[in-house]
Amino acid sequence: MAAGLDPGVNPRLLQLFLDGEEQPIIVRGGSDDQFGPQDSIEFYGTGLDTPFTDTRVYWLMEGLRPGNEFQR
């Protein structure tokens, strides 16, 4: 079983989740429906600082529909 994101992912279908809620992202490039070496993903991440942990996990996946993108 493979782990990680498929390198052949369609960038238009990328979705980012935090605590079960979809987060807005910006996908730069990928207009050819392929994620190449010059393409990138941007998002606003927030830190976590509690007495129990300072770790926050974001989940990036290829969805069945276009992801929640920032309005440009």
C-alpha positions in Angstrom: 0.0 0.0 0.0 1.4 3.4 -1.0 1.4 6.4 1.2 1.3 10.0 0.3 -0.3 12.0 -2.4 -0.3 10.6 -6.0 2.2 12.7 -8.1 -0.3 12.5 -10.9 -2.9 14.4 -8.9 -5.2 16.9 -10.7 -4.4 20.2 -8.9 -7.9 21.5 -9.5 -9.2 18.8 -7.2 -6.9 19.4 -4.3 -8.6 19.9 -0.9 -7.0 20.8 2.4 -8.5 19.9 5.7 -7.9 20.8 9.3 -10.0 19.3 12.1 -12.5 17.9 9.6 -13.1 21.4 8.0 -12.0 22.2 4.5 -9.5 25.1 4.4 -9.2 27.6 1.5 -6.1 27.2 -0.6 -4.5 28.9 -3.6 -3.2 26.6 -6.3 -0.6 28.3 -8.6 -0.2 26.7 -11.9 -1.7 23.3 -12.8 -3.7 24.8 -15.7 -2.8 21.7 -17.7 -4.4 19.5 -15.0 -1.0 18.2 -13.9 1.0 19.3 -10.9 4.5 20.2 -12.2 7.7 21.3 -10.5 6.9 25.0 -11.0 3.4 24.7 -9.5 2.6 25.4 -5.8 0.0 25.4 -3.1 -0.5 28.3 -0.7 -2.6 28.4 2.5 -2.8 30.3 5.7 -1.8 27.9 8.5 -2.4 28.7 12.2 -0.2 27.5 15.0 -1.4 25.6 18.0 -0.1 26.3 21.5 -1.7 24.4 24.3 -0.2 22.7 27.4 -0.7 19.4 25.7 0.7 19.9 22.2 2.1 22.3 19.7 1.5 20.1 16.7 -1.2 20.7 14.1 -2.0 18.4 11.2 -3.3 19.5 7.8 -4.6 16.8 5.4 -4.1 17.4 1.6 -6.1 15.1 -0.6 -7.5 14.8 -4.1 -11.2 15.2 -3.9 -14.1 14.5 -6.2 -14.8 18.2 -6.8 -12.7 21.4 -7.0 -11.4 22.5 -3.6 -12.2 25.6 -1.6 -10.0 28.2 -3.2 -9.3 31.8 -2.0 -11.2 34.3 -4.1 -8.6 36.3 -6.1 
